[in-house]
Amino acid sequence: MSTEASAEPKPVPAYSYFVVVFLAVVYTLNFLDRQIISILGKDISAELNLTKTQFGLLGGTSFALMYTTCGIAVAYLADRVSRKWIIALACAIWSVFTALCGTAQNFTQILLYRMGVGFGEAGGSPPSYSLISDYFPAAKRGTALAIYSLGVPIGSMLGAFLGGKLALAYGWRTAFFVIGAPGVILAVLMLLVVREPKRGGLDALADGTTEHPPAPPILTAISAFFGNRTLVMTAISSAMSAFVGYAGLVWNPQFLEGVKQMAASDVATYYALALGVTGIIGTLASGWLADKLGKKDRRWFAWIPAIAFTLSIPFWFGLIWAPTWQIAMLFLLGPMLMNQAYLAPALTVAQNAVPPAQRTMTGAILLFILNIVGLGVGPVYVGWIADRMEPAHGDQALAYGFAGVIPFVVLTVIAHLAAARSIARDKRLAVALG
């Protein structure tokens, strides 16, 4: 490799931080539109007569199928055409379908609209990962991707707060209309304020070359991903992490209301605030630690989430057995904080483990595996258990669904430890990270 990789890094321009913050705002809207279904779940289920399994499909599987499948096709385009145009168009599409959810009259209609949201959101994150990686050098990508990933906790917080307050004041349908509207404005701003950077402009070139290799054919890129042990192990450990995270994220509001007797207004206030604060702290801390500790030992990219998920296990038991919603909220802080620890390190590994022209596709494949397992299966798994426990246990059925998540937390820790071994042997990652 050229000596560029070992040269003294230049300061990151202020505009680069502006771009990543703007993309984080778009991602916030992305996750707000995704999370609002959880906070409105009780009202939607009551009016449309949904079972818990149906709501699990609505909150996870329907979205995940479109999001993950279309994400591969979008990534193929984004490695070849303007990424900012793809992100802008995607933002407009998911926002329109979010608003349409407010018009649904039955399960089939709202299922199709949620699939439309997933179709739009497929064009959000993979191109954004690639764009950010061309604005920040390898040594700073963990922090940059963590800033972008703040869209998850902030969007989740706003979804719970705004969705809950709007539903209490005006009904769940109005909440969808109001939340969906801003996306079109952001889509236009995206085209006006974000510049398309040179692909691989901040990455070292192989000796004797003047350009990075072009994007490979789609089947070649997919084959390269699954032929890379580090990427496969990162994807598996991330999928397990997402399974645990989404199992809680989709069902937490209904668990707090139905099992712990928390008022809907308190969920919209205290749960939303806790979701935002823990998410911001966990996301920023994991990104900062990944950049800081990863310089000393690359295995920290997987050790950080392994430690975090281990620490979360006692909190799951406390959450289930808590006698009041106030105590349950205190225990819930643990998983909400620790569940954020995997995403920024995983994205950093994925973006640095491949050439620049493969980054969007790599991000899309990672998200495909992560979401098809995490979002597609996690919420349905909890709902399936709850439906079968409901005849005997009534409102307490969701507690059994949550108990069923704990073994998967243990499996998640094991998966991250296995990923750490692969990361330690990855030569390309070693060069990219200096």
C-alpha positions in Angstrom: 0.0 0.0 0.0 1.1 3.6 -0.4 2.5 5.7 2.4 -0.7 7.7 2.5 -2.1 5.3 5.1 0.7 6.2 7.5 0.8 10.0 6.8 -0.2 12.5 9.5 -4.0 12.8 9.2 -5.3 16.2 8.2 -8.0 18.0 10.2 -11.5 17.1 9.1 -13.2 20.1 7.4 -16.2 21.7 9.1 -18.3 21.0 6.1 -17.8 17.2 6.6 -19.3 17.5 10.0 -22.2 19.6 8.6 -22.9 16.8 6.1 -22.9 14.0 8.6 -25.1 16.0 11.0 -27.5 16.7 8.1 -27.6 13.0 7.2 -28.2 12.3 10.9 -31.3 14.6 10.7 -32.5 12.6 7.7 -31.9 9.4 9.5 -33.7 10.8 12.5 -36.8 11.2 10.4 -36.2 7.8 8.9 -36.3 6.2 12.4 -39.1 8.5 13.6 -41.3 7.1 10.8 -40.2 3.6 11.7 -40.6 3.9 15.5 -44.0 5.6 15.5 -45.8 2.3 14.8 -44.6 1.0 18.2 -46.0 3.9 20.3 -49.3 3.8 18.4 -49.5 0.1 18.5 -52.2 -0.2 21.2 -54.6 2.2 19.5 -54.0 0.7 16.0 -54.4 -2.8 17.3 -57.7 -1.9 19.1 -59.2 -0.1 16.1 -58.1 -2.6 13.4 -58.5 -5.7 15.6 -55.0 -7.0 15.3 -53.5 -9.9 17.2 -50.0 -9.5 18.7 -48.5 -11.7 16.0 -50.1 -9.5 13.4 -48.7 -6.4 15.1 -45.3 -8.1 15.2 -45.6 -8.6 11.4 -46.7 -5.0 11.0 -44.0 -3.5 13.3 -41.2 -5.7 12.0 -41.5 -8.3 9.3 -43.4 -6.4 6.6 -41.0 -3.4 6.9 -37.9 -5.6 7.0 -38.8 -7.6 3.9 -39.0 -4.5 1.7 -36.2 -2.6 3.4 -33.7 -5.4 3.1 -34.6 -6.7 -0.3 -34.8 -3.3 -2.0 -31.7 -2.2 -0.1 -29.5 -4.5 -2.2 -30.8 -3.1 -5.5 -30.5 0.5 -4.2 -26.9 -0.1 -3.1 -26.0 -1.4 -6.6 -27.2 1.9 -8.1 -25.6 4.0 -5.3 -22.1 2.5 -6.1 -22.6 3.9 -9.6 -24.7 7.0 -9.5 -25.2 10.1 -7.3 -25.8 9.0 -3.7 -27.4 12.3 -2.6 -30.1 11.9 -5.3 -31.0 8.4 -4.1 -31.2 9.5 -0.4 -33.4 12.5 -1.3 -35.8 10.4 -3.4 -35.9 7.7 -0.7 -36.7 10.3 2.0 -39.7 11.6 0.0 -41.0 8.1 -0.6 -40.9 6.8 2.9 -42.5 10.1 4.2 -45.5 9.8 1.8 -46.1 6.2 2.8 -45.9 7.1 6.5 -48.7 9.6 6.0 -50.7 7.1 4.0 -50.7 4.8 7.1 -53.1 7.2 8.7 -55.7 6.3 6.0 -55.6 2.5 6.6 -58.9 0.8 7.3 -57.7 -2.7 7.9 -54.7 -4.9 8.5 -53.9 -5.5 4.8 -53.9 -1.8 3.9 -51.6 -0.7 6.8 -49.4 -3.7 6.1 -48.9 -2.6 2.5 -48.3 1.0 3.5 -45.6 -0.1 6.0 -44.0 -2.1 3.2 -44.0 1.1 1.3 -42.2 2.8 4.1 -39.6 0.0 4.1 -39.2 0.4 0.3 -38.4 4.1 0.7 -36.1 3.7 3.7 -34.1 1.1 1.8 -32.5 4.1 0.0 -31.5 5.9 3.2 -28.7 4.2 5.1 -26.4 2.3 2.7 -25.8 5.4 0.5 -25.3 7.5 3.6 -22.6 5.1 5.0 -20.7 5.4 1.7 -21.1 9.2 1.5 -19.8 9.6 5.1 -16.9 7.4 4.4 -15.8 9.7 1.6 -16.0 12.7 3.9 -14.0 11.2 6.8 -10.7 9.3 6.9 -10.6 5.8 8.2 -9.3 6.8 11.7 -12.4 9.1 12.1 -15.1 7.0 10.6 -16.2 5.4 13.9 -17.0 8.8 15.4 -18.6 10.0 12.1 -20.8 6.9 11.8 -21.8 7.2 15.4 -22.9 10.8 14.8 -25.0 9.5 11.9 -26.3 6.7 14.0 -27.7 9.2 16.5 -30.7 9.2 14.2 -31.7 5.9 15.8 -32.1 7.1 19.4 -33.3 10.6 18.5 -35.8 9.3 16.0 -37.0 6.7 18.4 -37.4 9.3 21.1 -39.3 11.7 18.9 -41.4 8.9 17.5 -42.4 7.9 21.0 -42.9 11.5 22.3 -44.6 13.1 19.3 -46.5 10.0 18.3 -47.8 9.5 21.8 -48.7 13.1 22.4 -50.4 13.5 19.0 -52.3 10.3 19.4 -53.6 11.4 22.8 -54.6 14.8 21.5 -55.8 14.1 17.9 -55.8 10.3 17.4 -53.3 7.9 15.8 -54.2 8.7 12.2 -53.3 12.4 12.7 -50.0 11.3 14.2 -49.1 9.6 10.9 -50.1 12.6 8.8 -48.0 15.0 10.9 -44.9 12.8 11.2 -44.9 12.0 7.4 -45.1 15.6 6.2 -41.5 17.0 6.9 -39.7 14.4 4.7 -40.5 16.1 1.4 -38.9 19.3 2.7 -35.8 17.4 3.8 -35.5 15.7 0.5 -35.4 19.0 -1.4 -32.8 20.4 1.1 -30.7 17.3 0.6 -30.2 18.2 -3.1 -29.4 21.8 -2.3 -26.9 21.6 0.6 -25.0 18.2 0.2 -22.2 17.8 -2.4 -21.3 14.5 -3.9 -17.7 13.7 -2.9 -15.1 11.8 -4.8 -15.3 8.1 -4.1 -12.3 6.8 -2.2 -10.8 10.3 -2.1 -9.6 9.8 1.5 -8.4 6.2 1.1 -4.9 5.0 0.3 -4.3 3.7 -3.2 -2.4 0.4 -3.9 1.2 1.0 -5.0 1.4 1.8 -8.7 -2.2 2.7 -9.1 -3.9 6.1 -9.6 -7.5 5.1 -9.1 -9.5 2.7 -6.9 -11.0 -0.3 -8.7 -14.6 0.3 -10.0 -17.7 -1.2 -8.4 -17.9 -4.9 -9.3 -21.0 -6.6 -10.6 -23.7 -7.2 -8.0 -23.1 -11.0 -7.8 -19.4 -10.5 -7.4 -20.0 -8.0 -4.6 -22.3 -10.3 -2.8 -19.9 -13.2 -3.3 -17.0 -11.1 -1.9 -19.1 -10.2 1.2 -19.9 -13.8 2.0 -16.3 -14.8 1.2 -15.0 -12.4 3.8 -15.1 -14.1 7.2 -14.9 -10.7 9.1 -17.9 -9.3 7.3 -19.9 -12.5 7.8 -19.1 -12.7 11.5 -19.9 -9.0 11.9 -23.2 -9.4 10.1 -24.2 -12.4 12.3 -23.3 -10.7 15.6 -25.1 -7.5 14.4 -28.2 -9.5 13.4 -28.3 -11.1 16.9 -27.8 -7.6 18.5 -30.7 -6.3 16.4 -32.9 -9.2 17.2 -32.6 -8.3 20.9 -32.8 -4.5 20.3 -35.9 -4.6 18.0 -37.7 -7.2 20.2 -37.6 -4.6 22.9 -38.0 -1.5 20.8 -41.2 -2.6 19.1 -42.8 -4.0 22.3 -41.5 -1.7 25.1 -44.5 0.7 25.0 -47.1 -2.0 25.2 -45.1 -3.9 27.8 -45.0 -0.8 30.0 -48.7 -0.1 29.6 -50.1 -3.6 29.6 -47.8 -5.4 32.0 -46.6 -2.6 34.3 -49.7 -0.4 34.2 -47.9 2.7 33.0 -50.2 5.4 31.6 -50.0 6.3 27.9 -49.1 9.9 28.7 -46.2 8.7 30.9 -45.0 6.4 28.2 -45.0 9.3 25.7 -43.0 11.4 28.2 -40.7 9.3 30.4 -40.1 6.4 28.1 -39.5 8.7 25.1 -37.0 10.7 27.2 -35.2 7.6 28.5 -35.1 6.2 25.0 -33.4 9.3 23.6 -30.9 9.9 26.4 -29.7 6.3 26.7 -29.5 6.0 22.9 -27.5 9.1 22.4 -25.0 8.2 25.2 -24.7 4.6 24.0 -24.3 5.5 20.4 -21.7 8.2 20.8 -19.8 6.3 23.5 -19.5 3.2 21.3 -18.3 5.2 18.3 -15.8 7.1 20.4 -14.6 3.9 22.1 -14.3 2.1 18.7 -12.0 4.8 17.4 -10.0 5.1 20.6 -9.6 1.5 21.5 -9.6 0.1 18.0 -6.2 1.8 17.4 -4.7 -0.3 20.1 -6.5 -3.6 19.3 -9.0 -4.1 16.5 -10.8 -6.7 18.5 -12.4 -3.9 20.5 -14.8 -3.4 17.6 -16.4 -6.6 18.7 -15.4 -6.6 22.4 -17.3 -3.3 23.1 -20.7 -4.8 22.2 -19.9 -8.1 23.8 -19.2 -6.4 27.1 -22.3 -4.2 26.8 -24.7 -7.1 26.1 -23.2 -9.1 29.0 -23.9 -6.1 31.3 -27.5 -5.9 30.1 -28.5 -9.4 31.2 -29.3 -8.7 34.9 -31.4 -5.7 33.8 -33.7 -7.9 31.7 -34.5 -10.0 34.7 -35.1 -6.9 36.8 -37.4 -5.4 34.1 -39.6 -8.5 34.0 -39.9 -8.9 37.8 -40.2 -5.2 38.7 -43.4 -4.6 40.8 -44.1 -1.1 39.5 -43.6 0.8 36.2 -41.2 3.2 37.9 -38.9 0.4 38.9 -39.4 -1.2 35.5 -38.3 2.0 33.8 -35.1 2.0 35.8 -34.2 -1.5 34.8 -35.1 -0.8 31.2 -32.4 1.9 31.1 -29.8 -0.9 31.1 -30.9 -2.7 27.9 -31.7 0.6 26.1 -28.2 1.9 26.8 -26.3 -1.3 26.1 -28.2 -2.3 23.0 -26.7 0.7 21.2 -23.1 -0.5 21.5 -22.9 -2.7 18.4 -24.0 -0.5 15.4 -21.2 2.1 15.1 -18.4 -0.4 15.6 -20.0 -2.8 13.1 -20.4 -0.1 10.5 -16.8 1.0 11.0 -15.6 -2.6 10.4 -17.8 -3.0 7.3 -16.8 0.3 5.7 -13.1 -0.2 6.3 -12.9 -3.9 5.3 -13.7 -3.3 1.6 -12.6 -1.0 -1.3 -14.4 2.3 -1.6 -16.5 1.2 -4.6 -18.0 -1.7 -2.6 -19.0 0.2 0.5 -22.6 0.9 -0.4 -23.2 -2.7 -1.3 -21.4 -3.9 1.8 -23.5 -1.7 4.0 -26.7 -2.9 2.3 -25.8 -6.5 2.7 -25.0 -5.9 6.3 -28.3 -4.2 6.8 -30.1 -7.0 4.9 -28.9 -9.6 7.4 -29.2 -7.3 10.4 -32.8 -6.3 9.7 -34.2 -9.6 8.2 -33.2 -11.3 11.5 -33.5 -8.4 13.9 -36.5 -6.5 12.7 -38.1 -9.3 10.7 -38.0 -12.0 13.4 -37.4 -10.3 16.8 -40.8 -8.5 17.2 -42.8 -11.4 15.7 -41.0 -13.9 18.1 -42.1 -11.9 21.1 -45.6 -11.4 19.8 -45.9 -15.2 19.0 -44.9 -16.1 22.6 -47.3 -13.5 24.0 -50.3 -14.8 21.9 -49.8 -18.3 23.2 -49.5 -17.1 26.8 -52.4 -14.7 26.7 -55.2 -17.3 27.3 -53.6 -18.3 30.6 -51.8 -15.1 31.7 -53.8 -12.2 30.2 -52.0 -8.9 30.3 -48.9 -10.5 31.7 -48.3 -12.5 28.4 -45.8 -10.0 27.1 -43.6 -10.6 30.1 -43.1 -14.2 28.9 -42.3 -12.8 25.5 -39.6 -10.7 27.0 -38.2 -13.6 29.0 -37.8 -15.5 25.8 -35.4 -12.8 24.6 -32.8 -13.4 27.4 -31.3 -16.6 25.8 -30.7 -14.6 22.6 -28.8 -11.9 24.6 -26.3 -14.7 25.7 -26.0 -15.9 22.1 -25.3 -12.3 21.0 -22.4 -12.1 23.4 -21.0 -15.3 22.0 -21.4 -14.1 18.4 -19.5 -10.9 19.1 -16.6 -12.8 20.7 -16.4 -15.0 17.6 -16.4 -11.8 15.4 -13.4 -10.5 17.5 -11.3 -13.5 16.5 -11.9 -12.9 12.8 -11.3 -9.1 13.1 -7.9 -9.9 14.6 -6.8 -11.8 11.5 -8.2 -9.4 8.9 -5.2 -7.9 7.0 -7.1 -5.4 4.9 -8.8 -4.0 8.1 -5.3 -3.8 9.7 -4.0 -1.6 6.8 -7.1 0.6 6.7 -6.9 1.3 10.4 -3.2 1.8 10.4 
